[in-house]
């Protein structure tokens, strides 16, 4: 089963961390306890170790990004797993089409929409 790599809280008051470096690339084998990434906090730079052994996959953040504590930033896949298989098992099927609902709005300025009437009733 895949293990989520999350942005850890490295101090009690920490709300975000900045990703400084990945020590491994997607597709690389990582061993439990091996350094995985370096994170900058408001007080120090800290190496974060892998919590399990597997293949690093699905990295969703870039170096230098400020990331909220608890956000999933990658996966460590177990032997025989792939990201495609995980998506098939976890994600809901895609919606075939979106229902179009006309909105009765006008553009007042480039950044502000004004609602003119109530939305149409849908069945």
Protein Blocks (a to p, Z undefined) as FASTA:
>chain_A
ZZddddddfbfklmbdcdfbdcbdehiacdehiafbdcddfkbccddddfbdcddehiab
dehiacdehiafbdcddehiafklmmmmmpccddfbdcddddddddfbfkbccdfbdcdd
dZZ
